[in-house]
Amino acid sequence: MFSRAAAPYWIMFAIALGIRIVHQLLVSRADSMYGFLLQGGDNYTYDRWANEIAQQFWLGWDRIPFFHGPLYPYFLSLIYLRFGHHHDPAAWTQRLLGAVSVVLIFYLARRIFGKKAGWFAGLAAAFCPLSLFYEGELLVETLLVFLHLSTLCLFLEAAARKTWKWWICCGFMMGLCCVCRPNVILLVPFAACWMGAAAGGSWKKRGLAALVFAMMATVVIAPVTALNYSETGRFMPVTYSGSYNLYIGNAPDAIGVFFTPPSMKVIREAEQKEDVDIPWRAYLLKEWRKDPTLLPRKLWLKTKLFWQSGELPCDVNFYVRREFSPLYASPFRWAFLAPLGLVGLALAFFRNPPRQLTDARILLAAYLLLYAFSVILVFVPGRLRMPALAVLIIFAGYALATVVEGMLQSIKSRGVSPLLYPSAIVLVLWGALGFALRSPDDAMLIRWNDYFNMGSACEIQGDFAEALRHYEKARARAPELESLQEVCDNLRERMDKMKDIGKRGT
């Protein structure tokens, strides 16, 4: 554990943790929305749910069938159970988990693409501002990224060891990923096939390896499925929100992000039922029969939203809080890493094509594309891209290593090295792809309610001048909303009265 071979991993862990300590100290003092939970948001739901579990240590039958994957609330409840219902311990725990995830990215890139790629990928992950941002929020992303990376590490180890205990461990970890966020279930068939191929030997051994993996994943998911069935009498593997989310993302009036379509409100009024009892899938199929091009059009819209450079908000907004930490100015965001990662992926396959299905590059590429599809199938908030970003960072590390290696070889040889050509191609493609994927505007990236929420947090904390500044920005974003003007006017009157009282007191 503390051998010389382990030293690079401890160094990377120390770098990642040091960055997170500095960042946590900064945002906990400066960010008005630090620990501020908006009623109705996922973070608010997770917080209340985890607190219920910590206080009573029960399932909370009013939450069954599950709308969200239940793993994260139980993870959060363990922190509350030990440290009390406070935001700081949860944030610090997630910072620690984030630092471990950086080491896992470092390990994967180093093992698959070499030492240089490992260092580039590890440092990019350590300084990634999106990771730093979501680690401070009560959201599932930090835990989910850790679980996905752990699963990939286990896959590689299982392919090397070829023993049953490793297939069982892989299935167990994949099951946890599914219970954390159920869209991951789409990856299970591919993972089982890859397990079978990696097992080697006879077809019987391969089939048994795939079966053991799939059965272990099923065993982990089964208790959640059983609870859902006991309450509703219907088969719901993890949550009942699957068809609900499909409708939000693929309805005729869907816009590709988490936004309730007007048609959904009409259906609710007509059905007069709870969302769990409304046949959203039937309504969606009806619309698809009317317009066979509807699904392809919506999938194409969400594909563009998934790969565009901006961070689409959901519950929390990265952009309105960038001023609270200089580490948010780090360039290692999606806009930088995703195009470079895609170029690195293409380079990894074209320079040395894989000769067998069990090649780790195939595993990473398929995992990335299938996970991306599982998100695109519903809707695309930026934070759902985080597991994909983790894989892209690995390929980006390889691309950067190729560029640097080509340049160093040219300097040493004092001429044009053969390695300089791939380096030049990487830089050109990276620039072209980055330009093609840039967000057309910031209308969907910063909404009026993002500024309004920040203003509300400032007002609650007594920082009225800052609250007014954000309310004014909200009003500028949505000038048609007269209520925002009223909010600004009321706050100004309140501030004027406080000034008058202060003058009289002196």
PyMOL commands that set and color helices and strands:
alter all, ss='L'
color gray80, all
select helices_A, chain A and resi 7-30+42-56+61-63+71-83+87-113+115-126+129-135+141-161+164-180+182-199+203-232+241-250+262-271+275-277+280-290+294-307+319-324+326-329+334-351+360-376+382-413+420-436+448-460+464-477+482-505
alter helices_A, ss='H'
color red, helices_A
deselect
rebuild
show_as cartoon
